[in-house]
């Protein structure tokens, strides 16, 4: 039970009025002075990217906050200063600041407390803490609200003064016109258990949307004297990224108890062990009075009880007299008897202290491992190839890379474990799995690759043994392949998953699921498959619109050949097709994946059902081992009102093939009215390929949103990242940005441009919302620059070449492309690498993954829109 829970009732009844009366509030004006230089915030905490994160700040003086005294705080990306660890990453604005406010808003100063986004190319570079005479300035520079277009930049500060006063300074905003910025926030202060509050800007208890004008100053002056308590403060400790395990007497938390007022007797200290990796490794703790070198364990005897813990524990029975001494230093020491895999742990103190205690102390996260640390990054290349057939060998199941942590020593991998999932086929249909060092063409098996291990008794869990693979900081690329048995009796699929075991030889941390391998059984087999490089995930479709792209798919004979006489498409979005006609073309024109005059019509009798499109082909279609690509286009009914999607699967096709497998997901048709009012989109290609290394910025292209009639909201753009043979894990660190162009030259990034959106992106489908209502009003045109850059990752930095494909668009107000026509499915090729890397792809004995290769030269003019990959974050479930 935390402190707030322990004391809520008596504090609520006895001290609410008195605690609020500790401060007087005034609102005046004062010139806002931006701080620059080196921030004193020297420790990262709760790192979760560049959103919903906080920095620990050690205060140079005792700071009284209501009836408690602190020597540390957290500056949160969400516009608040927190004295409670649990609240440091809370993102929402409290509904009000009255007593009984929720526990995740207590012990907090709200300057502009809402869901803010401290985004820039460098993590946390918009948050800073600056020590000055008698005060610490906590500063937010050019932050924005998470919602909306993020083109309103906020600047503000919270000053903590040594006399206990709090000042909220508000600076100028950079606001782009015609955007919606009325987003709720709260301003004020709440004490440690929510029983008292003081109002900040606006002098209100509730949320507000009108933000302070530049040079507004709110002063909250402390009037009460310090309480007789004990403050707990963190002592500096070395940053620990890697500790060999098992570990004995490892210092994990160094802190000081400091007397405030007359002090108090400390009889209990509460600790928490956060097992970030979820490994469940038990840890034995002991608390010692640190009488030697501060932060180092010098063999001091334990005080209080020893504890074996996986979560929270309390050390009771203490007799630490902080009435007779001004301060005393302590050390929490941890021991791991056994540790089989890499683990990440954190320790903190202060989550449930008795009433005489204030403050809190947090350790650095520590990483422990029996040997060195390495990272696994899997890749799912989008390249299309025929299915595996009877007796085929070296069929790729997964490509991946392994890279040594920058702060860890190298170690040798002796095993790798992979799970295998099968549908339609059995384990007996696979002769063997093979693990190769990828020394040839990156991501493809060829004769240049080096075989390093084989599993002949294939099971659902496969262990490659006998390895001697030294981890390296440059990374090594690998491929796992399968050999299909000559006795294969059925069709189906295979998929490989990297396993991180709970015991045994350490493995690289990370996870990945390989690509789906289709297996064609004996006799002629028809395969239906998606075409990721060409398919549209989503487009808008207007009522009465003619020739809307509804599906692009391929038919190929996995083995043998045959004929197709009928293809049925199922409407899977709303079970109501709402189309007046449909046509099927073989995609033989100059715009792959789109209908053009060079495509070959497939004559057919079309039958429109309530939720189906059935095409009975006039002439049977011959399908061989050479893939044929097809495009389905539909005409939208004049009364259409529902979204649609037309899928096709192997069992939806009538043919004389013995076996059928696979499917293709159609384009999501986002219904629009087709009115004269809305938003038009266009794009222009500037870069088709580029190397991206540390801090290099590459302008990929331009996009334009132009009002049609009265205008409206811009759409969400869809993209697909693919074709990276070396791994697109979380450590690739490609940062995509979209900049709103200003008064400077179009197509060039200059000081007049404003960053609108930016996210790291690693794989799969990504989305970017260009704006929010009212975004493009009548007569307004918005021009954007699409930018990519490589951000160096802490510890590891896995890279490699990858393509960015246009995937469609959705939502917005009656979105349409101009000039007419759906964008072509081209791609921009980027190579994520280090500047020091050698060119040449995955060549060499170690199959290096961070080096580049020649980019593809895609010629279609709309390619760059695919690279506008500022990603819609998949935000965690939030309460």
C-alpha positions in Angstrom: 0.0 0.0 0.0 1.4 3.4 -0.9 1.7 6.4 1.4 -1.3 8.1 -0.1 -3.5 5.1 0.6 -2.2 4.8 4.2 -2.8 8.4 5.1 -5.7 9.5 2.9 -8.5 9.7 5.5 -6.8 11.5 8.4 -5.0 14.0 6.1 -8.2 14.6 4.1 -10.1 15.5 7.3 -7.5 17.4 9.3 -5.2 19.3 7.0 -6.8 20.2 3.7 -7.5 23.8 4.6 -4.2 24.3 6.5 -2.1 22.9 3.7 -3.7 25.0 1.0 -3.1 28.0 3.2 0.6 27.4 3.1 0.8 29.4 -0.2 -0.3 32.8 -1.5 -1.0 33.1 -5.2 -0.3 36.1 -7.4 -0.5 36.5 -11.2 1.6 39.2 -12.8 3.8 39.8 -15.9 7.6 39.4 -16.3 9.8 39.1 -19.3 10.3 35.5 -20.2 14.0 34.5 -20.5 14.9 31.3 -22.4 17.7 29.3 -20.6 20.5 27.8 -22.7 23.6 25.8 -22.0 24.1 22.4 -20.3 21.1 21.0 -18.4 21.7 19.6 -14.9 19.2 16.8 -15.6 21.8 14.0 -15.7 19.8 10.8 -15.4 17.2 9.3 -17.7 14.2 7.6 -16.1 11.2 5.8 -17.5 12.6 6.0 -21.0 9.8 5.4 -23.5 11.0 7.3 -26.6 10.3 11.0 -26.8 6.7 11.0 -25.4 5.4 10.3 -21.9 8.8 10.4 -20.4 10.6 12.2 -17.6 14.1 13.2 -16.4 15.3 13.0 -12.8 16.7 16.3 -11.5 18.8 16.4 -8.4 18.1 19.7 -6.5 21.0 21.6 -5.0 19.0 22.6 -1.9 16.2 21.3 0.3 12.9 22.2 -1.4 9.8 22.3 0.8 6.6 21.4 -1.0 3.5 21.8 1.2 4.5 20.0 4.4 7.3 17.9 2.9 10.9 18.5 1.9 12.5 17.1 -1.3 16.0 17.0 -2.9 14.9 15.6 -6.3 12.1 15.9 -8.7 11.1 14.8 -12.2 10.6 17.1 -15.2 7.9 15.4 -17.3 7.4 15.7 -21.0 3.8 16.3 -20.2 4.2 19.8 -18.7 4.5 18.9 -15.0 7.0 18.6 -12.2 6.6 15.4 -10.1 7.9 14.5 -6.7 6.3 11.0 -7.0 7.9 8.5 -9.2 4.7 6.8 -10.2 3.3 10.0 -11.6 6.3 11.0 -13.7 4.9 9.8 -17.0 1.2 10.4 -16.5 0.0 12.1 -19.7 -3.7 13.3 -19.2 -4.8 16.5 -17.6 -6.5 16.1 -14.2 -10.3 16.8 -14.4 -9.9 19.2 -11.5 -7.4 20.2 -8.8 -9.8 19.9 -5.9 -9.1 17.6 -2.9 -9.4 13.9 -3.6 -7.8 14.2 -7.0 -6.6 10.9 -8.4 -3.4 9.4 -7.0 -1.7 9.7 -10.4 -1.9 13.5 -10.2 -0.6 14.0 -6.6 2.7 15.4 -5.5 2.8 17.3 -8.8 3.2 20.9 -10.1 1.2 21.5 -13.3 2.5 24.3 -15.4 0.6 23.3 -18.6 -0.4 19.8 -17.5 -1.8 17.9 -20.4 -0.8 15.3 -23.1 2.2 17.1 -24.5 4.8 15.9 -26.9 8.4 16.9 -26.4 9.6 16.0 -29.8 12.8 16.7 -31.7 15.5 14.8 -33.4 17.3 14.3 -30.0 15.6 12.5 -27.1 14.5 14.9 -24.4 16.3 17.9 -26.0 13.2 20.0 -25.4 13.4 19.4 -21.6 16.0 21.0 -19.5 16.9 21.9 -15.9 19.2 24.8 -15.0 20.8 25.6 -11.6 21.0 29.2 -10.7 21.6 31.1 -7.5 18.8 30.2 -5.1 16.7 28.5 -7.8 16.4 25.6 -10.3 14.7 26.4 -13.6 12.8 23.5 -15.3 12.2 24.4 -18.9 10.0 23.1 -21.8 11.2 24.4 -25.1 9.1 24.1 -28.3 6.8 21.3 -27.0 3.4 20.7 -28.5 0.2 18.9 -27.7 0.2 15.3 -28.7 -3.2 15.7 -30.4 -3.7 17.7 -33.6 -1.1 18.7 -36.1 1.5 19.7 -33.5 2.2 23.0 -35.2 1.7 25.0 -32.0 5.0 25.3 -30.1 4.8 26.0 -26.4 7.5 27.5 -24.2 7.3 27.7 -20.4 9.2 27.1 -17.2 8.7 26.2 -13.6 11.1 27.8 -11.1 11.8 26.0 -7.8 13.2 28.5 -5.3 15.3 27.6 -2.2 12.8 29.4 0.0 10.0 27.0 -1.2 8.3 29.4 -3.7 7.2 28.1 -7.0 7.0 30.3 -10.1 5.4 29.5 -13.4 6.8 31.5 -16.3 5.1 31.4 -19.7 6.9 32.3 -22.9 5.8 33.0 -26.5 4.2 30.4 -28.7 4.7 29.7 -32.3 1.2 29.0 -33.6 0.4 28.2 -37.2 -2.9 29.7 -38.3 -6.0 27.7 -39.2 -5.3 24.9 -36.7 -7.3 23.7 -33.8 -5.4 24.1 -30.5 -8.1 24.3 -27.9 -6.8 21.2 -26.0 -7.5 20.8 -22.3 -4.8 21.3 -19.7 -4.6 22.0 -16.0 -2.4 24.4 -14.0 -1.7 24.4 -10.3 -0.2 22.3 -7.5 -1.4 19.2 -5.6 0.1 17.9 -2.4 1.4 14.4 -1.7 -1.9 12.7 -1.1 -4.4 14.9 -3.0 -5.8 16.5 0.2 -4.8 20.0 -0.8 -4.2 22.0 -3.9 -3.2 25.5 -5.0 -4.4 26.9 -8.4 -1.9 28.2 -11.0 -2.7 30.1 -14.2 -6.4 31.0 -14.5 -7.0 30.5 -10.8 -9.4 27.6 -11.5 -10.0 24.1 -10.2 -11.0 22.6 -13.6 -9.4 22.0 -16.9 -9.0 25.0 -19.3 -8.2 25.5 -22.9 -7.1 29.2 -23.0 -3.4 29.2 -22.5 -1.5 32.1 -20.9 -0.1 34.9 -23.1 3.6 35.4 -23.3 5.4 36.9 -20.2 2.7 35.8 -17.8 4.1 35.0 -14.3 2.2 33.0 -11.6 3.9 33.0 -8.2 3.0 30.6 -5.5 4.7 31.8 -2.3 5.3 29.5 0.6 4.2 31.0 3.9 4.5 28.0 6.4 7.6 26.8 8.2 9.3 23.5 7.5 7.9 20.3 9.1 9.9 18.1 11.4 10.5 15.2 9.0 13.3 13.3 7.3 14.1 13.8 3.6 15.5 10.9 1.5 17.8 12.1 -1.3 19.6 10.1 -4.0 23.4 10.0 -4.1 25.0 10.0 -7.5 25.9 6.5 -8.7 27.8 5.3 -11.8 25.6 4.5 -14.7 25.4 0.7 -14.9 24.4 -0.7 -18.3 26.1 -4.1 -17.9 27.0 -6.1 -14.9 28.3 -9.7 -15.2 26.1 -12.2 -13.4 25.7 -13.9 -11.0 26.3 -10.8 -9.1 27.1 -10.5 -5.4 26.9 -7.4 -3.2 26.1 -5.1 -6.1 25.3 -1.5 -5.0 22.0 -0.7 -6.7 20.7 2.3 -4.7 22.7 5.0 -2.8 20.8 7.6 -0.8 21.0 10.0 2.1 18.6 10.6 4.9 18.5 14.3 5.8 16.9 16.0 8.8 14.3 18.7 8.2 13.3 20.8 11.1 13.8 18.8 14.3 14.0 15.5 12.3 12.5 12.2 13.3 13.3 8.6 14.1 13.3 6.3 11.0 12.0 2.9 11.8 11.0 1.7 8.3 12.2 2.0 4.7 10.2 0.7 1.7 11.8 -0.5 -1.5 10.7 -1.7 -4.9 12.4 -4.0 -7.3 11.3 -3.5 -10.9 12.0 -6.6 -13.1 11.8 -4.8 -16.4 12.7 -7.9 -18.5 10.1 -10.0 -16.6 12.6 -12.8 -16.0 11.5 -13.4 -12.4 15.1 -13.8 -11.2 15.0 -13.6 -7.4 17.3 -11.0 -5.8 18.5 -10.8 -2.2 18.8 -7.3 -0.7 20.5 -5.9 2.3 20.5 -2.4 3.6 23.7 -1.0 5.0 24.8 2.4 6.5 27.3 3.7 3.9 30.3 4.6 6.1 33.0 4.1 3.4 33.2 5.4 -0.1 29.8 6.8 -0.9 28.0 4.6 -3.5 30.4 1.7 -3.1 29.9 -1.4 -0.9 32.9 -1.7 1.5 31.7 -4.7 3.5 29.5 -2.7 6.0 27.2 -4.8 8.1 23.5 -5.0 7.3 21.0 -3.1 9.3 17.4 -4.2 9.6 16.2 -7.3 7.9 17.5 -9.1 4.8 15.0 -9.5 2.1 14.5 -11.8 -0.9 12.2 -10.1 -3.3 10.7 -10.1 -6.7 8.7 -6.9 -6.1 8.1 -4.8 -3.0 9.6 -5.2 0.4 9.9 -3.2 3.6 12.9 -3.1 5.9 11.4 -2.7 9.4 12.8 -2.5 12.9 15.2 0.3 12.1 16.5 2.8 14.7 18.0 5.5 12.6 17.9 8.6 14.7 17.7 11.6 12.5 17.0 13.9 15.4 20.6 13.7 16.7 22.4 13.9 13.4 21.9 16.1 10.4 22.3 13.3 7.8 23.4 9.8 7.2 24.3 7.8 4.0 22.9 4.4 3.1 23.3 1.8 0.4 21.0 -0.9 -0.9 23.0 -3.9 -2.0 21.7 -6.7 -4.3 22.9 -10.2 -4.9 21.8 -12.6 -7.6 22.7 -16.2 -6.9 21.9 -17.4 -10.4 21.0 -15.6 -13.6 20.5 -17.5 -16.8 19.6 -14.8 -19.3 20.0 -11.1 -19.8 17.9 -9.2 -17.3 17.2 -5.5 -16.7 16.4 -4.4 -13.1 15.6 -1.2 -11.3 15.4 -0.4 -7.6 13.7 2.6 -5.9 12.9 3.7 -2.4 10.1 5.8 -1.2 6.9 4.3 -2.6 5.3 3.8 0.8 7.3 5.6 3.5 5.9 6.3 7.0 4.5 9.7 7.7 7.8 11.0 9.0 9.5 10.4 5.7 9.5 12.6 2.6 11.2 12.5 -0.8 12.2 9.5 -2.9 15.3 8.0 -4.6 15.7 6.1 -7.8 18.5 4.0 -9.1 19.7 3.7 -12.6 18.5 0.7 -14.4 21.0 -2.1 -14.4 21.5 -4.8 -17.0 22.8 -8.1 -15.8 24.0 -11.1 -17.9 26.0 -14.3 -17.4 28.1 -13.0 -20.4 27.9 -10.0 -22.6 24.8 -8.4 -24.0 23.6 -8.5 -27.6 20.5 -7.6 -29.5 18.4 -9.5 -32.0 16.6 -7.7 -34.8 14.5 -9.7 -37.2 13.4 -8.6 -40.6 10.4 -9.6 -42.8 11.4 -8.8 -46.4 8.5 -8.1 -48.7 10.1 -9.6 -51.8 7.8 -12.1 -53.5 8.9 -15.6 -54.6 7.2 -18.9 -55.5 6.1 -21.2 -52.8 8.3 -24.1 -51.6 7.5 -27.3 -53.5 8.1 -31.0 -53.1 11.9 -31.6 -52.5 12.8 -27.9 -52.7 15.8 -26.8 -50.6 17.2 -23.6 -48.9 13.7 -22.0 -48.5 14.1 -18.8 -46.5 12.2 -18.6 -43.3 13.8 -15.7 -41.5 16.6 -13.1 -41.9 17.9 -11.3 -38.8 21.0 -9.7 -37.3 22.7 -9.9 -34.0 24.7 -7.0 -32.6 26.7 -6.6 -29.5 25.6 -3.9 -27.0 28.0 -1.0 -27.2 28.7 -1.1 -23.4 29.1 -4.9 -23.2 32.0 -7.2 -23.9 31.7 -9.6 -26.7 30.7 -13.2 -26.0 30.3 -16.3 -28.1 26.9 -17.6 -29.0 26.8 -21.4 -28.8 23.1 -21.9 -29.4 20.1 -20.3 -31.1 16.5 -21.4 -30.6 13.5 -20.9 -32.9 9.9 -22.0 -32.7 8.2 -23.3 -35.7 4.5 -22.9 -36.5 2.9 -25.1 -39.2 -0.5 -25.1 -40.9 -1.6 -27.8 -43.3 1.7 -29.5 -43.3 3.4 -31.7 -40.7 6.9 -31.9 -39.1 7.6 -34.9 -41.3 7.3 -32.7 -44.4 10.5 -30.8 -43.4 13.8 -32.6 -43.8 15.9 -30.1 -42.0 16.4 -26.5 -40.9 19.7 -24.8 -41.5 21.3 -21.7 -40.0 23.6 -19.6 -42.3 25.8 -16.6 -41.8 24.6 -14.3 -44.5 27.8 -13.5 -46.4 26.4 -13.1 -49.9 23.4 -11.1 -51.2 21.8 -9.6 -48.1 18.6 -11.3 -47.1 18.8 -14.1 -49.8 20.3 -17.5 -49.6 23.1 -18.1 -52.1 26.3 -20.2 -52.4 28.3 -17.5 -50.7 26.5 -18.0 -47.4 28.2 -20.0 -44.6 26.4 -22.9 -43.1 27.0 -22.9 -39.3 24.4 -25.4 -37.9 21.7 -27.9 -39.0 18.6 -29.3 -37.2 17.6 -32.7 -38.8 15.0 -33.7 -36.3 12.6 -30.8 -36.8 10.1 -30.0 -34.1 8.1 -27.0 -32.9 11.1 -25.9 -30.9 14.4 -26.1 -32.7 17.8 -25.6 -31.1 20.8 -24.9 -33.3 23.9 -26.0 -31.3 27.6 -26.2 -31.8 27.9 -22.5 -32.6 30.9 -20.3 -32.0 29.5 -16.9 -33.1 31.3 -14.0 -31.5 29.1 -11.0 -31.1 30.4 -7.8 -32.7 29.5 -4.1 -32.4 29.1 -3.9 -36.2 26.5 -6.8 -36.2 26.3 -10.0 -38.1 23.5 -11.1 -40.4 22.0 -14.6 -40.5 19.4 -16.6 -42.5 17.4 -19.7 -41.4 16.2 -22.0 -44.3 14.1 -25.1 -44.6 14.4 -28.1 -46.9 11.1 -29.6 -47.9 10.7 -33.4 -48.0 10.3 -35.3 -51.2 7.4 -37.1 -49.5 5.4 -33.8 -49.0 1.7 -34.8 -49.1 -0.2 -31.5 -48.6 -0.1 -27.8 -49.0 0.3 -25.3 -46.1 2.5 -22.7 -44.5 5.6 -22.5 -42.2 6.6 -19.6 -39.9 9.6 -19.3 -37.7 9.8 -17.4 -34.3 12.9 -16.5 -32.5 12.9 -17.8 -28.9 14.4 -16.1 -25.9 14.7 -19.0 -23.4 14.2 -18.8 -19.7 17.3 -20.8 -18.9 20.5 -22.1 -20.4 23.1 -20.3 -22.5 22.3 -16.6 -22.9 20.7 -15.4 -26.1 20.5 -12.0 -27.6 17.5 -10.0 -26.3 14.7 -9.1 -28.7 12.1 -11.0 -30.7 10.9 -11.6 -34.2 8.5 -13.7 -36.2 9.8 -14.7 -39.7 8.0 -14.4 -43.0 5.2 -16.8 -44.0 6.5 -19.5 -46.3 3.8 -21.1 -48.5 4.4 -24.8 -49.2 2.8 -26.3 -52.3 1.9 -30.0 -52.1 2.2 -32.7 -54.8 0.3 -32.2 -58.0 -0.6 -28.8 -59.4 -1.1 -26.1 -56.8 -2.6 -22.7 -57.2 -1.3 -19.9 -55.0 -3.1 -16.6 -54.3 -0.9 -13.9 -52.7 -0.8 -10.2 -51.8 1.7 -7.9 -53.6 3.0 -5.7 -50.8 5.0 -3.4 -53.1 2.0 -2.5 -55.2 -1.1 -3.0 -53.0 -3.0 -0.1 -51.5 -4.1 -0.6 -47.9 -6.7 2.2 -48.1 -8.1 4.8 -50.5 -11.1 7.1 -50.4 -14.0 6.2 -52.7 -16.7 8.7 -53.7 -20.3 8.0 -54.5 -20.7 7.3 -58.3 -16.9 7.1 -58.7 -15.8 5.0 -61.7 -12.8 2.6 -61.6 -11.8 2.5 -58.0 -8.9 0.1 -57.2 -10.2 -2.6 -55.0 -7.6 -5.3 -55.0 -4.2 -6.2 -56.6 -3.1 -9.8 -56.3 -1.0 -12.5 -58.0 -1.8 -16.0 -59.2 1.1 -18.4 -59.6 1.4 -22.2 -59.8 3.4 -23.4 -56.9 3.8 -26.7 -58.8 2.4 -27.8 -62.1 0.0 -25.6 -64.0 -3.8 -25.3 -64.5 -6.7 -23.1 -65.5 -9.0 -20.8 -63.6 -12.6 -20.4 -64.6 -14.1 -18.3 -61.8 -12.9 -15.8 -59.1 -15.2 -14.7 -56.3 -14.4 -11.6 -54.1 -16.0 -11.2 -50.7 -16.9 -7.9 -49.2 -15.5 -8.2 -45.7 -15.9 -4.7 -44.3 -19.7 -4.1 -44.1 -21.2 -7.1 -45.8 -22.8 -4.8 -48.4 -21.0 -4.4 -51.7 -22.6 -1.1 -52.9 -21.0 -1.4 -56.3 -22.7 -1.1 -59.7 -20.0 -2.9 -61.8 -16.6 -4.5 -61.5 -13.8 -5.3 -64.0 -10.7 -7.5 -63.8 -7.5 -6.7 -65.6 -4.2 -8.5 -66.0 -1.7 -6.0 -64.8 0.5 -5.6 -68.0 0.6 -1.8 -68.2 3.2 0.7 -67.3 1.8 1.4 -63.8 2.1 -1.8 -61.8 -0.7 -2.3 -59.3 -2.9 0.3 -61.0 -5.2 0.1 -64.0 -3.9 1.9 -67.1 -4.4 1.6 -70.8 -1.7 -1.0 -71.1 -3.5 -3.5 -68.9 -5.3 -6.5 -70.5 -9.0 -6.9 -69.7 -10.1 -10.3 -68.5 -13.5 -11.0 -70.2 -16.0 -12.3 -67.6 -19.6 -12.4 -66.6 -20.0 -10.3 -63.5 -22.6 -11.2 -60.8 -23.0 -8.7 -58.0 -24.3 -10.3 -54.8 -25.2 -8.6 -51.5 -21.6 -9.1 -50.3 -19.8 -10.7 -53.2 -18.4 -10.0 -56.7 -18.4 -13.2 -58.8 -16.5 -13.2 -62.1 -17.1 -16.2 -64.4 -14.3 -16.0 -66.9 -15.3 -16.1 -70.6 -12.1 -17.9 -71.4 -10.3 -20.1 -68.9 -7.2 -18.4 -67.5 -3.9 -20.4 -67.7 -1.7 -20.1 -64.6 1.9 -21.4 -64.6 5.0 -21.0 -62.4 5.4 -17.4 -63.8 3.3 -15.1 -61.6 0.5 -13.1 -63.2 -0.7 -9.9 -61.4 -4.3 -8.8 -61.6 -6.2 -5.6 -60.7 -9.8 -5.5 -59.6 -11.6 -2.1 -60.1 -15.1 -1.3 -59.1 -17.7 1.4 -59.8 -19.3 2.9 -56.7 -23.1 3.2 -56.4 -24.7 6.6 -56.2 -26.3 5.8 -52.8 -23.2 4.1 -51.3 -22.6 5.0 -47.6 -20.6 2.2 -46.1 -16.8 1.4 -46.2 -15.9 -1.6 -48.3 -13.1 -4.2 -48.8 -13.0 -7.0 -51.4 -10.8 -10.0 -50.5 -10.0 -13.1 -52.5 -8.7 -16.4 -51.2 -7.6 -19.8 -52.6 -11.0 -21.4 -51.9 -12.8 -18.4 -53.7 -11.3 -19.5 -57.0 -12.8 -22.2 -59.3 -10.0 -24.1 -61.1 -8.7 -27.5 -62.1 -5.7 -27.2 -59.7 -5.4 -30.1 -57.3 -4.5 -27.8 -54.4 -5.1 -24.1 -53.6 -3.6 -21.9 -50.9 -3.1 -18.3 -50.0 -5.2 -15.2 -50.0 -5.1 -11.5 -50.8 -6.6 -8.7 -48.7 -8.3 -6.0 -50.7 -8.0 -2.2 -50.5 -10.0 -0.6 -47.7 -12.4 1.8 -49.5 -13.0 4.7 -47.2 -16.4 6.0 -48.3 -16.8 9.8 -49.0 -19.6 11.9 -50.4 -17.7 13.2 -53.4 -18.8 16.8 -52.9 -17.2 19.9 -54.2 -15.7 20.7 -50.8 -12.7 18.8 -49.4 -8.9 18.4 -49.7 -6.8 17.5 -52.7 -3.4 15.8 -52.4 -0.4 15.7 -54.6 3.3 14.9 -54.2 6.7 15.3 -56.0 9.7 13.1 -55.8 13.0 14.6 -54.8 15.1 11.6 -53.7 14.7 8.0 -54.9 17.6 6.6 -52.8 20.1 7.8 -50.2 22.5 6.7 -47.5 21.4 7.8 -44.1 24.0 7.8 -41.3 24.3 9.4 -37.9 22.7 12.9 -37.9 22.6 13.1 -41.7 19.3 14.6 -42.9 17.8 13.5 -46.3 15.0 15.4 -47.9 13.0 12.7 -49.7 10.3 14.8 -51.3 7.3 17.2 -51.1 3.6 16.7 -50.5 0.8 19.3 -50.9 -2.7 19.7 -49.4 -5.0 22.1 -51.2 -8.5 23.1 -50.3 -11.3 22.3 -52.7 -14.3 24.6 -52.2 -14.6 25.3 -48.5 -11.8 22.8 -47.7 -11.8 20.6 -44.7 -9.6 18.1 -42.8 -6.6 16.5 -44.5 -6.4 12.7 -44.6 -4.2 10.0 -43.0 -1.5 8.7 -45.3 -0.6 5.0 -45.3 2.9 3.6 -46.0 4.7 0.2 -45.9 8.3 -0.2 -44.9 9.9 -3.3 -46.3 12.8 -5.1 -48.0 15.3 -4.8 -45.2 17.3 -8.0 -45.1 19.3 -7.0 -42.0 16.6 -6.3 -39.5 14.1 -3.6 -38.8 14.0 -3.9 -35.0 13.5 -1.2 -32.5 17.2 -0.2 -32.8 17.2 0.8 -36.5 16.6 4.4 -35.3 15.3 5.9 -38.6 13.5 9.1 -37.7 10.9 10.4 -40.2 9.7 14.0 -40.1 7.2 16.1 -41.9 7.9 19.8 -42.0 5.3 22.4 -42.9 7.0 24.7 -45.5 7.2 28.4 -44.7 8.0 31.4 -46.7 11.3 30.1 -47.9 11.9 28.2 -51.2 9.8 25.2 -51.8 11.6 21.9 -51.7 14.4 23.2 -49.3 14.5 22.9 -45.5 15.1 26.4 -44.1 14.5 28.5 -41.0 10.9 29.3 -42.0 9.8 25.7 -42.0 8.1 24.2 -39.0 8.4 20.5 -37.9 4.9 19.1 -37.7 5.3 15.4 -36.9 8.1 13.0 -36.3 8.5 9.4 -35.1 10.8 6.5 -35.3 9.6 3.8 -37.5 10.9 0.2 -37.9 8.6 -2.0 -39.9 5.2 -2.9 -41.2 2.4 -0.5 -42.0 2.8 3.1 -40.8 0.3 6.0 -40.8 0.6 9.7 -40.7 -2.3 12.1 -40.1 -1.5 15.3 -42.0 -3.8 17.5 -40.0 -6.9 18.1 -38.0 -10.0 20.2 -38.5 -10.0 23.0 -39.5 -6.8 22.3 -41.3 -7.1 23.4 -44.9 -9.7 26.2 -45.1 -10.9 27.7 -48.3 -8.2 29.2 -50.5 -5.4 27.6 -48.4 -2.6 25.4 -49.7 -0.2 23.5 -47.4 3.2 22.3 -48.6 5.2 19.7 -46.7 8.8 18.4 -46.9 9.4 14.8 -46.2 12.6 14.2 -44.3 14.4 11.1 -42.9 17.4 11.0 -40.6 19.4 8.4 -38.7 19.5 8.9 -34.9 22.2 7.1 -33.0 20.7 4.6 -30.5 22.0 4.0 -27.0 23.9 0.7 -26.9 23.2 -0.7 -30.3 22.3 0.6 -33.7 21.2 -2.0 -36.2 20.7 -0.9 -39.7 20.5 -1.9 -43.4 18.7 -1.0 -46.6 14.9 -0.7 -46.7 12.2 0.5 -49.1 9.3 2.8 -48.3 6.2 2.2 -50.4 3.1 4.3 -50.8 0.1 2.4 -49.2 -2.9 4.7 -49.7 -4.9 7.2 -47.7 -8.0 7.4 -45.6 -10.3 9.7 -43.6 -10.2 13.5 -44.1 -12.9 15.5 -45.7 -13.6 14.2 -49.2 -10.0 13.6 -50.1 -9.1 13.4 -53.7 -5.9 13.3 -55.8 -5.0 16.0 -58.3 -4.3 15.7 -61.1 -6.7 12.7 -61.3 -5.4 9.3 -60.7 -4.3 7.1 -57.8 -0.6 7.4 -57.0 1.7 4.8 -58.5 3.2 2.2 -56.2 6.8 3.4 -56.4 9.3 3.4 -53.5 12.2 5.3 -52.1 15.2 3.2 -51.0 17.1 4.2 -47.9 20.2 2.7 -46.4 20.4 3.1 -42.6 24.1 2.9 -41.8 27.0 4.4 -39.9 29.2 6.9 -41.6 32.2 4.8 -40.8 30.7 1.7 -42.4 32.2 0.1 -45.5 30.0 0.0 -48.7 29.0 -3.3 -50.2 26.0 -4.7 -48.5 26.2 -7.9 -46.5 29.4 -9.1 -48.0 32.3 -10.4 -46.0 32.7 -13.2 -43.6 30.6 -11.7 -40.9 27.7 -10.7 -43.1 27.9 -7.2 -41.7 24.4 -5.6 -41.4 25.1 -2.0 -40.9 26.8 -1.4 -44.2 25.0 -0.1 -47.3 24.3 -1.2 -50.8 23.3 0.6 -54.0 19.7 1.9 -53.8 17.1 1.1 -56.4 16.3 3.8 -58.9 12.5 4.1 -58.8 11.2 6.5 -61.4 7.6 7.1 -60.6 7.0 10.7 -59.5 4.9 9.9 -56.5 7.4 7.6 -54.8 8.3 10.0 -52.1 4.9 10.1 -50.5 5.6 6.6 -49.4 8.5 7.9 -47.3 6.5 10.5 -45.5 6.6 8.0 -42.7 5.9 10.0 -39.6 4.1 7.3 -37.7 0.9 7.2 -35.9 1.9 5.9 -32.5 0.2 2.8 -31.3 -0.4 4.3 -27.9 -0.6 1.9 -25.0 -4.0 1.4 -23.2 -4.3 4.3 -20.9 -6.5 4.8 -17.9 
